[in-house]
Amino acid sequence: MNQKELSTLTDEALLQEVKKSKTTVIFDAAIIGVLIGISVFSIVKKGFGLLSLLPLIYIPIATRNRKYQKALEKLLKERNLK
């Protein structure tokens, strides 16, 4: 969803999106932690390789999710729901 679509949501739908996005933040943190663990293990066992760069693949996805979260927080603040 982009900013324009977020602004058309009702208050209840916006609050539901915030709940979903909180789950996404936790999921992103868990995935990044696992990917960093895999990367460190790969570096220790075999040196640098393809698995060493694995966390770099997920960073753009996590960044996009974080921008979405910030847009939701901004909209909540504008509507005085938080």
C-alpha positions as CSV (number, residue, x, y, z in Angstrom):
1,M,0.0,0.0,0.0
2,N,1.2,3.5,-0.7
3,Q,0.6,6.6,1.2
4,K,-2.5,7.5,-0.8
5,E,-4.1,4.2,-0.2
6,L,-3.3,4.4,3.5
7,S,-5.1,7.7,3.9
8,T,-8.3,6.2,2.5
9,L,-8.5,3.6,5.2
10,T,-11.0,3.9,8.0
11,D,-9.7,4.2,11.6
12,E,-10.5,0.5,12.3
13,A,-8.8,-0.7,9.2
14,L,-5.8,1.5,10.0
15,L,-5.5,0.0,13.5
16,Q,-5.6,-3.5,11.9
17,E,-2.8,-2.6,9.5
18,V,-0.8,-1.4,12.5
19,K,-1.2,-4.7,14.2
20,K,-0.1,-6.5,11.0
21,S,2.9,-4.3,10.6
22,K,4.1,-4.9,14.2
23,T,4.1,-8.6,13.4
24,T,6.1,-7.8,10.3
25,V,8.7,-5.9,12.3
26,I,9.3,-8.8,14.6
27,F,9.4,-11.2,11.6
28,D,12.0,-9.0,9.9
29,A,14.2,-8.9,12.9
30,A,14.0,-12.7,13.3
31,I,14.9,-13.3,9.6
32,I,17.8,-10.8,9.7
33,G,19.1,-12.5,12.8
34,V,18.9,-15.9,11.3
35,L,20.5,-14.7,8.0
36,I,23.4,-13.1,9.9
37,G,23.8,-16.3,11.9
38,I,24.0,-18.3,8.7
39,S,26.4,-15.8,7.2
40,V,28.7,-16.0,10.2
41,F,28.6,-19.8,10.3
42,S,29.4,-19.9,6.6
43,I,32.3,-17.5,7.0
44,V,33.7,-19.5,9.9
45,K,33.4,-22.9,8.1
46,K,34.2,-22.1,4.5
47,G,35.3,-18.5,4.3
48,F,33.6,-15.9,2.2
49,G,31.1,-17.3,-0.3
50,L,27.5,-16.9,-1.5
51,L,26.0,-17.5,1.9
52,S,28.1,-14.8,3.4
53,L,26.2,-12.2,1.4
54,L,22.8,-13.7,2.2
55,P,21.7,-10.9,4.6
56,L,22.3,-8.3,1.9
57,I,19.5,-9.8,-0.2
58,Y,16.9,-9.2,2.6
59,I,17.9,-5.7,3.5
60,P,15.9,-3.9,0.8
61,I,12.8,-5.9,1.8
62,A,13.2,-4.9,5.5
63,T,13.8,-1.3,4.5
64,R,10.6,-1.2,2.5
65,N,8.7,-2.7,5.4
66,R,10.2,-0.1,7.8
67,K,9.1,2.8,5.5
68,Y,5.6,1.3,5.5
69,Q,5.7,1.1,9.3
70,K,6.8,4.8,9.6
71,A,4.0,5.9,7.2
72,L,1.4,4.0,9.4
73,E,2.8,5.7,12.5
74,K,2.6,9.1,10.9
75,L,-0.9,8.6,9.8
76,L,-1.9,7.3,13.3
77,K,-0.4,10.5,14.8
78,E,-2.2,12.7,12.3
79,R,-5.5,11.0,13.2
80,N,-4.8,11.1,17.0
81,L,-5.3,7.3,17.3
82,K,-2.1,6.6,19.1
